[in-house]
């Protein structure tokens, strides 16, 4: 029987169960990301080729713990279920199947055909559990399959069962009673039984898992983890830049580009725009690829390790008490950490937070004082060689500003203070192949969405520089740039470029002969300066245009206020 091309398969499950890895196994490279209509909540969607011809659309719903519609992720998952998919894959964690079972039983109660996929079965067996998928299948009346998304174990069985289900070869499951937690725990016991050898008790990994969420030694270990992470980001990034990208791009590629342009374009404004002081074919390529890309790669490698190891949820649980003083839950640390990669997915990640008050607080903190990795790479390139202490000072100011912003917003914004409800996954050693896949996907996203705006911004800078328009702008902003901030008049150029991309507020300063104090001032202004156009657009969609404008005005004012004040304070101590 030939399958209908319109068949839709929906993956449903809680976060951190390997649902996305399973999705990638089923769809390969045909996956993309879409926004649910009427929202900015993203879900992955891809095509799976069926055995008898045709294809099925596989949808990876946002990870959620329930279908009670308490946040945007839950509402979108519920709407996807209500859109009558042909099949629901309920993904469970073999180590902690209860939450996934509850979701799957709820989907069955809504009348959907369901196949249960018990993922990470290899880890459960290593921990001393016997997984009886047949007993669970007999108990609930639907197919139950054992898989390991990371290794590919059982994926072929999942494909075969999807083919049978969407081809109409399996009957729709009978409607079940509304599930309750007692029933779910009983069914979890049917699935997962202890082998009796005690291997799952008191292992070194489990003792470490327990220590990481206790104040002692959790906080010291967290500081060590942050220090090691920062060291890897800076060290690996600088190594990639110095030994690979600079020789390849600055010393090899750009001379060829410049020579080619000079051979076909006559001297004048056009040539200067292309390969001059702000040439978009020279600086527009050099800045994003040699100054930013190495730190994008090293940062996302570290972030992928922390994500896949299961440490980030433990960090959220550890600092939940501290975040509560800001009116936030520990879950707020996730979007903040994502913000150090890119502010756009970080703002969108706030949709998993329960209250609008918490979402707006975290989004504002991200816009105000969380430098994205491109901006961080620019800071490192600007400051690290001059003084590592100046670089650390900028990040100390960033953390201090985040705390102050959280405290102020916690007093201003009204609403209930959320609690932390989170299932903490096991601590694991990540698979290098999975990490490299994630790093490549994120680096590719930067190359596609980050390099072109930088080139356009540099082209704009070249245009205003070569036409003399920058001199006009300089006269208007001179009291602010030279008088208040103590920077040269040419520093007006980065202020214009920062609107396009955040790192462009900093990168042009590299070619100016600045003192250490001026470098520090420029970095502080860049830290607080306006979010880029793309971030403002996401803010307007997630909240309101008026909120985006308020944040724009606040960040701009903070940039100039803090830059000028710190310049004067430091100057007094240097006298």
URPEFEN-V262253 format. One record per pair of residues at least 6 apart in sequence whose ideal C-beta (glycine too) atoms are under 8 Angstrom apart, sorted by the first residue. I is the first residue (numbers start at 1). J is the second residue. D is the distance in Angstrom with one decimal. If there is no record, write none. Layout:
[[I/J/D] [I/J/D]]
//
This chain:
[[1/52/6.1] [1/167/5.0] [1/168/6.8] [1/169/7.5] [2/52/5.4] [2/53/4.9] [2/54/5.9] [3/50/4.6] [3/52/5.9] [3/53/6.8] [3/54/4.2] [3/55/7.7] [3/56/6.7] [3/163/7.3] [3/166/5.6] [3/167/5.3] [4/54/6.8] [4/166/7.6] [5/54/4.9] [5/55/6.2] [6/57/7.6] [7/50/7.8] [7/54/7.6] [7/55/8.0] [7/56/4.2] [7/57/7.0] [7/86/4.6] [7/87/7.5] [7/166/4.1] [8/56/6.9] [8/57/4.9] [8/58/8.0] [8/59/6.4] [8/83/7.9] [8/85/4.6] [8/86/5.3] [8/87/7.7] [9/26/8.0] [9/48/7.1] [9/56/5.3] [9/57/7.0] [9/58/4.8] [9/59/7.0] [9/85/6.6] [9/86/6.6] [9/87/4.8] [9/88/7.8] [9/89/6.3] [9/162/5.9] [9/166/6.8] [10/59/5.0] [10/61/5.9] [10/80/5.7] [10/81/6.8] [10/85/4.1] [10/87/7.2] [10/88/5.1] [10/89/7.0] [11/19/5.4] [11/22/6.8] [11/23/5.7] [11/58/6.9] [11/59/6.7] [11/60/4.9] [11/61/6.1] [11/89/4.9] [11/91/6.0] [12/61/5.2] [12/77/6.4] [12/81/7.0] [12/88/5.7] [12/89/7.0] [12/90/5.6] [12/91/7.0] [12/103/5.7] [12/104/7.1] [12/107/6.0] [13/19/4.7] [13/63/6.5] [13/90/6.4] [13/91/3.5] [13/92/6.8] [13/100/5.0] [13/103/6.4] [13/104/8.0] [14/63/5.7] [14/64/6.6] [14/65/5.2] [14/93/7.5] [14/99/4.5] [14/100/5.8] [14/103/6.8] [14/423/6.1] [15/63/3.5] [15/64/7.6] [15/65/7.7] [15/423/7.5] [16/63/7.4] [16/93/7.4] [16/310/7.1] [16/313/6.8] [16/423/6.9] [16/425/4.2] [17/63/7.6] [17/91/5.3] [17/92/6.6] [17/93/4.2] [17/100/6.0] [17/119/5.8] [17/120/7.3] [17/425/7.9] [18/91/7.1] [18/93/7.4] [18/119/4.5] [18/120/5.8] [18/149/4.2] [18/150/6.9] [19/60/6.2] [19/63/6.3] [19/91/4.6] [19/119/7.6] [20/44/6.9] [20/60/6.0] [21/149/3.6] [21/150/6.1] [21/434/6.7] [22/89/7.8] [22/91/6.2] [22/117/6.6] [22/119/6.2] [22/147/6.7] [22/149/4.4] [22/155/7.6] [22/158/7.4] [23/31/7.0] [23/44/5.9] [23/46/7.0] [23/58/6.3] [23/60/4.2] [24/31/6.6] [24/437/7.7] [25/149/5.9] [25/152/6.5] [25/155/4.9] [26/46/7.4] [26/48/5.0] [26/58/5.3] [26/155/7.3] [26/158/7.0] [26/159/7.0] [26/162/7.7] [27/46/3.0] [27/47/6.2] [27/48/5.7] [27/58/5.3] [28/46/7.5] [30/46/4.7] [30/47/4.5] [31/44/5.5] [31/45/7.0] [31/46/3.5] [32/44/7.3] [32/45/5.9] [32/46/6.7] [33/42/5.1] [33/43/7.4] [33/44/5.7] [33/45/7.5] [34/42/6.8] [34/43/6.3] [34/44/7.9] [34/45/5.3] [35/41/6.8] [35/42/5.9] [36/42/7.8] [36/43/6.4] [36/76/4.7] [36/79/6.8] [36/80/7.5] [39/72/6.2] [39/75/7.8] [39/76/6.2] [40/348/5.9] [40/351/7.4] [40/538/6.9] [40/541/4.8] [40/542/5.5] [41/62/6.2] [41/72/4.9] [41/73/6.3] [41/75/7.9] [41/76/4.5] [41/348/7.5] [41/351/5.5] [42/62/7.7] [42/348/6.5] [43/59/6.1] [43/60/5.9] [43/61/5.8] [43/62/5.9] [43/76/6.8] [43/80/7.2] [44/59/7.3] [44/60/4.0] [45/57/6.4] [45/58/7.2] [45/59/5.2] [45/60/7.4] [46/57/7.6] [46/58/5.4] [47/55/4.7] [47/56/7.3] [47/57/6.2] [47/58/7.2] [48/55/6.2] [48/56/5.0] [48/57/7.8] [48/58/5.0] [48/159/7.5] [48/162/7.0] [49/55/5.4] [50/56/5.9] [50/162/7.7] [50/163/5.3] [50/166/7.2] [50/167/7.6] [51/159/7.8] [51/160/7.5] [51/163/4.7] [52/163/7.0] [52/167/6.5] [56/86/7.5] [56/162/6.7] [56/166/5.5] [59/80/6.4] [59/85/7.3] [61/76/7.1] [61/77/4.5] [61/80/5.1] [61/81/7.8] [62/73/3.9] [62/74/7.9] [62/76/5.6] [62/77/5.6] [62/351/8.0] [62/352/7.7] [63/73/7.0] [64/73/5.1] [64/74/4.7] [64/77/5.0] [64/103/7.4] [65/99/5.6] [65/103/7.9] [65/421/6.8] [65/423/6.8] [66/74/6.4] [66/102/7.4] [66/103/7.2] [67/74/6.2] [67/77/6.5] [67/78/5.0] [67/81/7.2] [67/103/6.7] [67/106/5.4] [68/74/6.2] [69/75/4.6] [69/78/5.6] [70/354/5.6] [71/351/6.3] [71/352/6.0] [71/353/6.6] [71/354/5.4] [72/351/3.8] [72/352/7.7] [73/351/5.7] [73/352/5.1] [81/88/7.1] [81/107/6.0] [81/110/6.1] [81/112/6.7] [82/110/7.7] [84/112/8.0] [85/112/6.6] [86/113/7.2] [86/165/7.5] [86/166/5.0] [87/112/7.7] [87/113/5.3] [87/114/7.6] [87/115/6.6] [87/162/6.5] [87/165/4.7] [87/166/5.6] [88/104/7.4] [88/107/4.8] [88/112/4.6] [88/113/6.8] [88/114/4.8] [88/115/7.5] [89/114/7.8] [89/115/5.5] [89/116/7.9] [89/117/5.5] [89/158/7.5] [89/162/7.6] [90/100/6.2] [90/101/7.6] [90/103/6.2] [90/104/2.9] [90/107/6.2] [90/114/5.5] [90/115/7.2] [90/116/4.9] [90/117/6.9] [91/100/6.0] [91/117/5.0] [91/119/5.7] [92/100/3.5] [92/101/6.0] [92/104/7.1] [92/116/6.3] [92/117/6.8] [92/118/5.0] [92/119/6.7] [92/191/7.9] [93/99/7.9] [93/100/6.1] [93/119/6.3] [93/120/5.8] [93/425/7.1] [94/118/5.0] [94/119/6.5] [94/120/4.9] [94/121/4.8] [94/123/6.8] [94/124/3.7] [94/129/7.2] [94/131/5.6] [94/146/7.4] [94/191/7.9] [94/192/6.8] [95/120/6.2] [95/123/6.1] [95/124/5.2] [95/127/6.6] [95/129/7.5] [95/425/7.7] [95/426/5.6] [96/423/6.3] [96/425/7.6] [97/118/6.7] [97/188/4.7] [97/191/5.7] [97/192/6.3] [98/181/7.7] [98/184/5.3] [98/185/5.9] [98/188/4.8] [99/423/5.8] [101/116/7.7] [101/179/7.9] [101/184/4.9] [101/187/5.6] [101/188/5.9] [101/191/7.9] [102/179/5.8] [102/181/6.9] [102/184/4.6] [104/114/5.7] [104/116/5.6] [105/140/7.4] [105/176/6.2] [105/179/3.6] [105/183/7.5] [105/184/6.7] [105/187/7.9] [106/178/7.8] [106/179/6.0] [107/114/5.5] [108/114/4.9] [108/140/7.4] [108/142/7.0] [108/173/5.5] [108/175/7.4] [108/176/4.9] [109/175/6.6] [109/176/5.2] [109/177/7.2] [109/178/5.6] [109/179/6.6] [111/172/7.4] [111/175/5.7] [112/173/7.9] [113/142/7.8] [113/165/5.9] [113/170/6.9] [113/172/4.8] [113/173/5.9] [114/142/5.0] [114/173/5.9] [115/142/6.3] [115/143/4.8] [115/144/7.7] [115/145/6.7] [115/158/7.6] [115/161/5.4] [115/162/7.3] [115/165/6.3] [116/136/7.0] [116/137/7.6] [116/140/7.2] [116/142/6.2] [116/143/7.0] [116/144/4.4] [116/145/7.1] [117/144/8.0] [117/145/5.3] [117/147/5.6] [117/158/6.1] [118/131/6.3] [118/133/5.9] [118/136/7.8] [118/144/6.4] [118/145/6.9] [118/146/5.1] [118/147/6.9] [118/191/6.7] [119/147/5.1] [119/148/6.9] [119/149/5.4] [120/148/6.2] [120/149/7.5] [120/150/7.7] [121/131/5.5] [121/146/4.3] [121/147/6.4] [121/148/5.7] [121/153/7.0] [121/154/7.2] [122/148/4.5] [122/151/6.5] [122/153/6.5] [123/148/7.8] [123/426/6.6] [123/428/7.0] [124/131/5.6] [124/192/6.6] [125/131/6.9] [126/199/7.8] [127/199/6.7] [127/200/4.1] [127/203/7.6] [127/426/7.7] [128/194/6.5] [128/195/5.1] [128/197/5.8] [128/198/6.8] [128/199/3.5] [128/200/3.7] [128/201/7.7] [129/192/5.0] [129/193/6.7] [129/194/6.3] [129/195/6.7] [129/200/6.4] [130/192/7.5] [130/193/4.8] [130/194/7.5] [130/195/5.2] [131/146/6.0] [131/191/6.3] [131/192/5.9] [132/190/6.9] [132/191/6.2] [132/192/7.9] [132/193/6.4] [133/144/4.3] [133/145/6.6] [133/146/5.0] [133/191/6.9] [134/144/7.4] [135/190/5.0] [135/191/7.0] [136/144/4.8] [136/187/6.4] [136/190/5.4] [136/191/4.3] [137/143/6.1] [137/144/4.1] [139/187/5.9] [139/190/5.3] [140/176/7.7] [140/187/6.7] [141/173/5.9] [141/174/6.4] [142/173/5.0] [143/161/5.4] [143/170/7.5] [144/191/7.7] [145/154/5.8] [145/157/5.1] [145/158/5.6] [145/161/6.3] [146/153/7.7] [146/154/5.3] [147/153/6.0] [147/154/3.6] [147/155/6.2] [147/157/7.5] [147/158/6.2] [148/154/6.6] [149/155/7.5] [150/431/5.2] [150/434/6.0] [161/170/7.9] [164/170/5.4] [194/200/6.9] [200/206/7.8] [205/426/7.3] [205/427/5.6] [208/427/6.2] [209/314/7.2] [209/424/7.8] [209/426/7.0] [209/427/4.7] [211/217/5.9] [211/218/6.6] [211/221/7.3] [212/218/5.4] [212/221/6.3] [212/311/7.1] [212/314/4.5] [212/318/6.9] [212/427/7.4] [213/314/5.2] [213/317/4.7] [213/318/5.4] [213/424/7.3] [214/318/7.9] [215/318/7.5] [218/314/7.8] [218/318/4.7] [219/318/7.0] [222/315/6.2] [222/318/6.2] [222/319/7.7] [225/306/7.7] [225/311/7.0] [229/302/4.8] [229/306/7.2] [232/298/6.3] [232/301/7.6] [232/302/5.4] [233/295/6.3] [233/298/4.7] [233/299/5.0] [233/302/5.7] [233/376/7.8] [234/295/7.8] [234/298/7.8] [234/380/5.9] [234/384/6.8] [235/298/7.8] [236/294/7.6] [236/297/7.7] [236/298/3.9] [236/301/7.2] [237/294/4.3] [237/295/3.9] [237/297/7.3] [237/298/4.2] [237/299/7.6] [237/377/6.7] [237/380/6.7] [238/294/7.3] [238/380/7.2] [238/384/7.2] [239/294/7.8] [240/293/7.9] [240/294/3.7] [240/297/6.4] [240/298/6.9] [241/290/5.9] [241/291/7.1] [241/294/4.3] [241/295/8.0] [241/381/7.7] [244/294/7.8] [245/289/6.3] [245/290/4.6] [245/293/6.7] [245/294/5.9] [246/290/5.4] [249/285/6.7] [249/286/6.2] [249/289/5.5] [249/290/5.2] [250/286/5.8] [250/290/6.1] [253/285/7.4] [254/282/5.4] [254/285/6.7] [254/286/6.3] [257/275/7.0] [257/281/5.4] [257/282/6.7] [257/285/7.4] [258/275/4.7] [258/279/7.8] [258/281/7.8] [258/282/6.2] [261/271/6.5] [261/274/5.1] [261/275/4.9] [261/281/6.4] [262/271/6.8] [262/275/6.9] [265/271/4.5] [265/274/6.5] [269/466/4.8] [269/467/7.2] [272/279/7.1] [272/462/6.5] [272/466/5.0] [273/279/6.8] [273/280/6.8] [273/459/6.3] [273/462/4.2] [273/463/6.0] [273/466/6.0] [274/280/6.6] [274/281/5.0] [274/282/7.9] [274/462/7.9] [275/281/5.5] [275/282/5.0] [276/282/7.9] [276/462/6.2] [276/466/7.0] [277/283/7.8] [277/462/7.4] [277/465/6.7] [277/511/7.6] [278/458/5.5] [278/459/7.9] [278/461/4.3] [278/462/3.9] [278/465/5.5] [278/493/7.7] [278/508/7.6] [279/458/7.4] [279/462/6.2] [280/455/4.8] [280/456/7.4] [280/458/4.6] [280/459/3.8] [280/462/6.2] [283/458/5.1] [284/454/6.1] [284/455/3.6] [284/457/8.0] [284/458/4.0] [284/459/6.6] [285/451/7.9] [285/455/7.2] [287/454/6.1] [287/458/7.1] [287/503/7.7] [287/504/7.9] [287/507/4.8] [288/374/7.5] [288/450/6.0] [288/451/4.6] [288/454/4.5] [288/455/7.6] [288/503/8.0] [289/451/7.1] [291/377/5.9] [291/378/6.2] [291/381/4.5] [291/503/8.0] [291/507/6.3] [291/510/7.6] [292/373/7.6] [292/374/4.6] [292/377/4.2] [292/378/6.6] [292/446/7.7] [292/450/7.3] [292/503/6.0] [293/377/7.8] [293/443/7.2] [293/446/6.9] [293/447/7.5] [294/377/7.1] [295/373/5.8] [295/374/7.8] [295/376/6.1] [295/377/3.4] [295/380/6.3] [296/373/5.2] [296/374/6.8] [296/377/6.8] [296/442/7.3] [296/443/5.7] [296/446/4.9] [296/450/8.0] [297/439/6.3] [297/443/5.5] [299/340/6.9] [299/341/6.2] [299/373/4.5] [299/376/7.3] [300/341/6.3] [300/373/7.5] [300/438/7.1] [300/439/4.8] [300/442/4.5] [300/443/6.6] [301/435/6.7] [301/439/5.2] [303/337/7.2] [303/341/6.2] [304/430/7.1] [304/434/7.9] [304/435/4.4] [304/438/4.6] [304/439/5.8] [305/430/5.6] [305/435/6.2] [306/312/5.3] [307/438/7.8] [308/428/7.1] [308/430/3.5] [308/431/7.3] [308/434/6.3] [308/435/6.2] [308/438/7.9] [309/427/6.3] [309/428/5.9] [309/429/6.9] [309/430/5.4] [310/424/7.2] [310/425/4.4] [310/426/5.9] [310/427/4.9] [310/428/5.7] [311/427/7.0] [312/333/7.7] [312/334/6.5] [312/337/6.9] [313/422/5.8] [313/423/7.8] [313/424/4.7] [313/425/6.4] [314/424/6.1] [314/427/7.5] [315/330/7.9] [315/333/6.1] [316/329/8.0] [316/330/3.9] [316/331/5.5] [316/333/5.0] [316/334/6.4] [316/420/6.9] [316/422/6.3] [317/330/5.7] [317/420/6.8] [317/422/6.7] [317/424/6.2] [318/330/7.3] [319/330/5.5] [319/333/6.0] [320/329/6.1] [320/330/3.2] [320/420/4.7] [323/329/6.0] [323/330/5.2] [323/332/5.6] [323/333/6.7] [324/417/7.0] [325/407/7.7] [325/410/8.0] [326/361/7.4] [326/403/7.3] [326/406/3.4] [326/407/6.0] [326/409/7.9] [326/410/5.2] [327/357/7.2] [327/358/7.3] [327/361/6.6] [327/406/7.2] [327/409/7.5] [327/410/3.4] [327/413/7.6] [327/417/5.2] [328/358/5.6] [328/361/6.3] [328/362/6.7] [328/406/6.6] [328/410/7.7] [328/417/8.0] [328/418/7.3] [329/353/7.4] [329/354/7.6] [329/358/6.8] [329/418/4.5] [329/419/6.1] [329/420/4.3] [330/420/4.7] [330/422/7.4] [331/352/6.9] [331/353/6.2] [331/418/7.8] [331/420/5.8] [331/422/6.1] [332/353/6.4] [332/358/6.3] [332/361/7.7] [332/362/4.9] [334/349/6.3] [334/352/7.5] [335/346/4.7] [335/347/7.2] [335/349/4.2] [335/350/5.0] [335/353/7.5] [335/362/5.2] [335/363/7.7] [335/366/6.6] [336/346/7.2] [336/362/6.5] [336/365/6.6] [336/366/6.5] [336/370/6.2] [336/402/7.4] [338/345/5.7] [338/346/4.0] [338/349/5.3] [339/346/3.7] [339/347/7.9] [339/366/4.1] [339/370/3.8] [339/372/6.8] [340/370/6.1] [340/371/7.0] [340/372/6.9] [340/373/6.2] [340/376/6.7] [341/372/6.7] [341/373/5.2] [341/442/7.1] [342/372/5.2] [342/373/6.9] [342/374/7.8] [342/446/7.8] [343/366/5.4] [343/367/6.7] [343/370/6.8] [343/372/5.3] [343/502/7.7] [343/531/6.4] [343/532/7.8] [343/535/4.8] [344/534/5.7] [344/535/5.9] [344/538/5.3] [346/366/5.1] [346/370/7.3] [347/363/4.9] [347/366/6.1] [347/367/7.8] [347/535/6.8] [347/538/5.1] [347/539/6.4] [347/542/6.0] [348/538/6.5] [348/542/6.9] [350/358/7.6] [350/359/4.2] [350/362/5.1] [350/363/5.4] [350/542/7.3] [351/359/7.0] [351/542/7.5] [353/359/5.0] [353/362/6.6] [353/418/6.9] [354/418/4.6] [355/415/5.3] [355/416/5.9] [355/418/5.3] [356/415/6.6] [357/413/4.9] [357/414/6.8] [357/415/3.1] [357/416/7.2] [358/415/7.6] [358/418/5.3] [359/542/7.6] [359/543/7.9] [360/409/7.6] [360/413/6.2] [360/543/6.4] [360/547/7.1] [361/406/6.4] [361/409/4.5] [361/410/6.8] [361/413/6.2] [363/539/6.6] [363/542/6.9] [363/543/7.2] [363/551/8.0] [364/405/6.5] [364/409/5.9] [364/551/6.0] [364/554/7.9] [365/402/5.3] [365/405/5.1] [365/406/5.9] [365/409/7.5] [367/531/4.7] [367/535/6.5] [367/539/7.1] [367/551/5.0] [367/555/6.0] [368/401/6.3] [368/402/7.5] [368/405/5.3] [368/528/6.6] [368/551/7.6] [368/554/7.1] [368/555/5.7] [368/558/6.6] [369/397/7.8] [369/398/4.8] [369/399/8.0] [369/401/3.9] [369/402/5.1] [369/405/6.5] [369/527/6.4] [369/528/6.5] [370/398/7.1] [370/402/7.0] [371/379/6.6] [371/398/6.6] [371/502/7.2] [371/526/7.9] [371/527/5.9] [372/502/5.9] [372/503/7.6] [374/446/7.2] [374/450/6.1] [374/501/6.9] [374/502/6.7] [374/503/4.3] [375/502/4.6] [375/503/4.7] [375/505/7.7] [375/506/6.6] [375/526/6.7] [375/527/7.7] [377/503/6.9] [378/503/4.2] [378/506/3.9] [378/507/5.1] [378/526/7.3] [379/391/6.3] [379/394/6.0] [379/506/6.4] [379/523/5.6] [379/526/7.5] [379/527/7.9] [380/391/6.6] [381/507/7.6] [381/510/6.4] [382/506/5.6] [382/507/7.8] [382/509/6.0] [382/510/5.9] [382/519/6.0] [382/522/7.3] [382/523/6.2] [383/390/4.9] [383/391/4.1] [383/394/6.8] [383/519/5.9] [383/520/7.5] [383/523/6.0] [384/391/5.3] [386/516/5.7] [386/519/5.8] [387/516/6.1] [390/516/6.2] [390/519/6.6] [390/520/5.2] [390/523/7.6] [393/520/6.8] [394/520/7.1] [394/523/4.8] [394/524/6.5] [394/527/6.2] [397/524/6.4] [397/527/6.9] [397/562/7.5] [397/566/7.7] [398/527/5.9] [401/527/7.9] [401/528/7.3] [401/558/7.8] [401/562/7.9] [449/534/7.9] [450/501/7.0] [453/500/5.4] [453/501/5.1] [453/532/7.7] [453/534/7.8] [454/500/7.4] [454/501/5.4] [454/503/7.4] [454/504/6.5] [456/500/6.5] [457/497/4.7] [457/500/3.6] [457/501/5.8] [457/504/5.0] [458/497/7.5] [458/504/7.6] [460/496/7.4] [460/497/7.1] [460/500/7.2] [461/470/8.0] [461/493/5.4] [461/496/7.1] [461/497/5.5] [461/504/8.0] [461/508/7.0] [463/469/7.5] [464/470/4.6] [464/473/7.1] [464/493/7.5] [464/496/7.0] [465/493/6.9] [470/490/7.9] [470/492/6.5] [470/493/6.0] [470/496/7.9] [473/492/5.4] [473/496/6.9] [474/481/7.5] [474/489/4.6] [474/490/7.7] [474/492/4.9] [477/492/5.0] [477/495/7.0] [478/489/5.9] [478/492/7.9] [480/560/6.4] [481/487/5.3] [481/488/7.7] [481/489/6.3] [481/491/5.3] [481/492/5.4] [481/495/7.3] [482/488/6.8] [482/489/5.7] [484/560/6.8] [484/563/7.8] [484/564/4.4] [485/491/7.4] [485/521/5.6] [485/525/6.6] [485/560/7.1] [485/563/5.1] [485/564/5.7] [485/567/6.3] [486/517/7.3] [486/518/6.4] [486/521/6.2] [486/567/5.1] [486/571/7.9] [487/514/7.6] [487/518/5.7] [487/521/6.3] [487/522/6.3] [488/512/6.2] [488/514/7.5] [488/518/7.8] [490/508/7.9] [490/512/6.0] [491/508/7.9] [491/509/6.8] [491/512/7.0] [491/522/6.6] [493/508/5.4] [494/504/6.3] [494/505/4.9] [494/506/6.8] [494/507/7.4] [494/508/4.5] [494/509/6.2] [494/522/7.4] [494/526/7.4] [495/505/6.8] [495/525/7.9] [495/529/7.4] [497/504/3.6] [497/505/6.7] [497/508/6.7] [498/504/5.5] [498/505/3.3] [498/526/7.0] [498/529/5.0] [498/530/6.1] [498/532/7.6] [499/530/6.1] [499/532/7.0] [499/533/6.4] [500/532/6.5] [500/533/6.6] [501/532/5.3] [502/526/7.3] [502/529/7.2] [502/531/7.0] [502/532/5.1] [502/535/8.0] [503/526/7.9] [505/522/8.0] [505/525/6.9] [505/526/3.9] [505/529/4.9] [506/522/6.6] [506/523/6.4] [506/526/4.2] [509/519/6.9] [509/522/4.7] [514/522/6.9] [517/567/6.7] [517/570/6.0] [517/571/7.0] [517/574/7.4] [520/566/7.4] [520/570/7.3] [521/563/5.2] [521/566/6.9] [521/567/4.9] [522/563/7.9] [524/559/7.7] [524/562/5.7] [524/563/4.9] [524/566/5.8] [525/559/4.8] [525/560/6.9] [525/562/7.8] [525/563/4.1] [526/559/7.7] [527/559/7.6] [528/555/5.7] [528/558/4.4] [528/559/3.9] [528/562/5.8] [528/563/7.7] [529/555/6.5] [529/556/6.8] [529/559/4.3] [530/536/7.9] [530/552/5.7] [530/555/5.5] [530/556/5.4] [530/559/7.5] [531/539/7.3] [531/551/6.9] [531/552/7.0] [531/555/6.4] [536/548/4.9] [536/551/7.8] [536/552/6.2] [537/548/7.8] [539/547/6.2] [539/548/4.0] [539/551/6.2] [540/547/7.4] [540/548/4.3]]
//
